Amino acid sequence: WENYRQVLEAEGYRCIAATLPYHDMDPRGIPDPRLGSVSLLDYADALEREILQLGEKPIIMGHSMGGLLAQMLAARGRASALVLLTPAAPAGILALTPSVIRSFWSVMTTWGFWRKPTRQTFGEAAYSMLHLLPESERMEVYEKCVYESGRATFEIGFWLFDPRAASRVDASRVNCPVLVVAGAEDRITPAAVVRKVARKYRAVSTYKEFENHAHWVVAEPRWQEVAEYVVGWLKPSMPSMPT
């Protein structure tokens, strides 16, 4: 979030970058085994506790899985506005396209992945998220990526089989302004899927698709144009407040 933080702080926003449970680790280290069974609901609960300490509703900005968590928090009434950057889709939206399956092939073909810490291979990350980055930068970014919860991955990708419906979001409870950003070249949260996310909140959402962008809109080439669009969308109606 370093790039966006600099842009937003220059506009007067106070920015808080949250760390999800069990993510505060050396990417080269061994993940806490408890990470494997952490649910999206656990993540949302942890973020909600942080928000309640602020004393006011923040603008919540989320990227990828963080975009889904932002939707869940908005349905709990915890957001003044949402900025969803290439967000993962909630339950009810079929997101397992061929490119998504290829992106998670090593995870999905590991028995019991839904109770283990997981991470894409470098090749999968380069294909699915980092392909617009110069080749010389891809490994550097990948080496900063930590493991993720297998359970959370299952809850997003296989929501049909999740008895708790952890990734479900009641759209009728999302009544704050929502900006939904897609990259036309995104392979892991394809624009066709992200459009459905925007339609889910059509009463309050603005959809923007960037032709020359993919998934890594936080740092891929020309990330500034996305950040500037976000700032422009926020300015007319939102006061400076925590994001």
Secondary structure, DSSP 8 states (H G I E B T S, - for coil): -HHHHHHHHHTT--------TT--S-TTS---GGGGG--HHHHHHHHHHHHHTTSS--EEEEETHHHHHHHHHHHTT--SEEEEES----TTS----HHHHHHTHHHHTSTTGGGSEE---HHHHHHHT-TTS-HHHHHHHHTT---EEHHHHHHHHTGGG-TT-TT---GGG--S-EEEEEETT-SSS-HHHHHHHHHHTTTTEEEEEETT--S-TTTSTTHHHHHHHHHHHHTTT--S---
